[in-house]
Amino acid sequence: PVTVLDTDKIEILPELISKYDLLSIPVINEQHQLEGMVLVEDIVEDLLDNRKSKI
């Protein structure tokens, strides 16, 4: 499965979601333990917030 590390930058998430047609991505630590999930909604919200702050 597609996962990201808890130390990865948020900027990689939109590309992964698009490339693999995902609705969520598990976030794991260096010991491969689940730390949480990032949802598509989280990414969209972050992108919209960033656009608003640039206006």
RAUR-V108382 format. One record per run of one state. SS is the DSSP state (H for helix, E for strand, - for the rest). FROM is the first residue (numbers start at 0). TO is the last residue. If there is no record, write none. Layout:
BEGIN
SS_FROM_TO / SS_FROM_TO
END
This chain:
BEGIN
-_0_1 / E_2_4 / -_5_8 / H_9_19 / -_20_22 / E_23_27 / -_28_32 / E_33_38 / H_39_53 / -_54_54
END
